[in-house]
């Protein structure tokens, strides 16, 4: 959650100095990117470089073990916590 807060404050501070026209064009470009990915997801647009599967084989570097499992769990928790926090909090509030 702190990551999203820090990034939000940082970006709003940086973009506060930009003119309204720059912010308007940035939002238009961002909207076009979202529409582009929506067409790709819906199957209306097929681009080969987005359809390819990229895999990183780390099995030769990392085998099964306690330390590897711990590091993977910690990395997963860092990514999962900001997403699950508000949802889980609202579900628990509704359950109470």
Buried (B, 14 or more C-beta within 10 A) or exposed (E): EEEEEEEEEEEEEEEEEEEEEEEEEEEEEEEEEEEEEEEBEEEEEEEEEEEEEEEEEEEEEEEEEEEEEEEEEEEEEEEEEEEEEEEEEEEEEEEE
